[in-house]
Amino acid sequence: MEAINRENELLEQIESLKEEIEDYKELIESIKNGGIDAIAIKKNGVPNILALESNDFVYRVLIENFAESALNVNESGLIIYANAAFETLLGTHNSSIIGAKIESLIDEDSVEYFKTLFQESFSGISKGELQLNYKGKKIPVYMSFSSLYPRFKGIGIIITDLTQKKEQDILLNDAKQELAFRKVEKAQAEIEHLRNAKTLLEEHSHSIEEKNQALINANVELTSFTYIASHDLKEPLRKIRLFINRIHERNQELFTPETKEDFSRISSAADRMQALIDALLNYSQVNNTQFKMESIDLNSIVDEVRNNLQEIIADKLAVINVGDLPTLNIIPIQFTQLFTNLISNAIKYSRSDVSPVISIDAKIISSRDIFTEVSLPEGSYWQISFKDNGIGFEQKYEHKIFELFQRLHDKEDYPGTGIGLAICNKVVQNHKGIMTASGDTNTGATFNIYLPILKPANA
């Protein structure tokens, strides 16, 4: 009988507890939804009023609608609050969560790690990857624990579902393995390709060496041929000019006007041939790389050229203005040729009604400020400019004027061989530089020489 009474008392207590739990659930829902702004809690028989500040309502709504799962647990790990996201994560209702121990939702493989993180959270923040297990459903998660002391004796937990991330990690790992396999296959194919290429290279190597040597020999022979041919042409040409002069001196009284005109043309043609042979010799000499570099003041080169051209300078009333030119490491004979050609060209192609004015200047310039079609190595360059006020040229002929035997004007109006600027360009190339030209018809032309400033070997 006593046992029956005891059982009835226990049943009544259980029912009472259930009612209290239901009341607490309603209270929690009201707090979550902002329906309650204050609650009264008795402590030692004295009621304490806890006001839920209006700002708390915003945060309660925020947490409830938070995309991540959020829990509040007390010191012993009892779940006293869970948001809707946690319900969705477990696939259950709050009634199955509130009042449960958080540890009961942790997979057995993660329990020890969970206990460590939970204890660490009482002194601050702790976080780590764990695995939940709810009714056999295992869920990989990332849990962040934050102490809510002193305002609340408990722990706040934010839970991020890692299911999708883990699935992606698996796919990524599979992809990496597949990629690694393909890389191995590709590497093997490339190795085989390189082996075949190496075999072909070895097969052609000897042939290429022979062709290179043949090309070197051909260049040497061509240079020799140009030089020898030019010298051999000089002698018969000398005799032609000699006999033309003899015939003219002995028989000019007997010449008809037509014969005199013919002899004048023959003499002019012989003179042009002589100039062309001399120009070819000069050009072949520029190709000779045996000359030694010397440190020379460019002002002395200008003085020498002025001396050599003093007659045509005086005849044309030419004015040559020279700036402060540098001392450079150059091949003197070639630079004398370069300056001679540029100054004599400026005088030759002057306007009939204007005295030639030639300005020669130099300055240091960065490769970034040199605008050419040729890609220049980075660094500093000497820019040496020759500017005149002559007949100029159309800019579309900028490149053509540097080509061998190219002429922009009729030889009767402006005699010449068409080799002078080709020689200039070759001299500049021999000194690792480039040469550009700009012009404007009946205004003048400017020739710019850019020479790299080489750093000392020990710099």
Secondary structure, DSSP 4 states (H G I P E B T S, - for coil): -HHHHHHHHHHHHHHHHHHHHHHHHHHHHHHHHT--SEEEEEETTEEEEEE--HHHHHHHHHHHT-SSEEEEEETT-BEEEE-HHHHHHHTS-GGGTTTSBGGGGB-TTTHHHHHHHHHHHTTSEEEEEEEEEETTEEEEEEEEEEE-TTTSSEEEEEEEE-HHHHHHHHHHHHHHHHHHHHHHHHHHHHHHHHHHHHHHHHHHHHHHHHHHHHHHHHHHHHHHHHHHHHHHHHHHHHHHHHHHHHHHHHHGGG--HHHHHHHHHHHHHHHHHHHHHHHHHHHHHHT---PPPEEEEHHHHHHHHHHHTHHHHHHTT-EEEE--PPEEEE-HHHHHHHHHHHHHHHHHT--TTS--EEEEEEEEEEGGG---SSPPPSSEEEEEEEEE-S----GGGTTGGGSTT--SS-TTTS---S-HHHHHHHHHHHTT-EEEEEEETTTEEEEEEEEE-PPPTT-
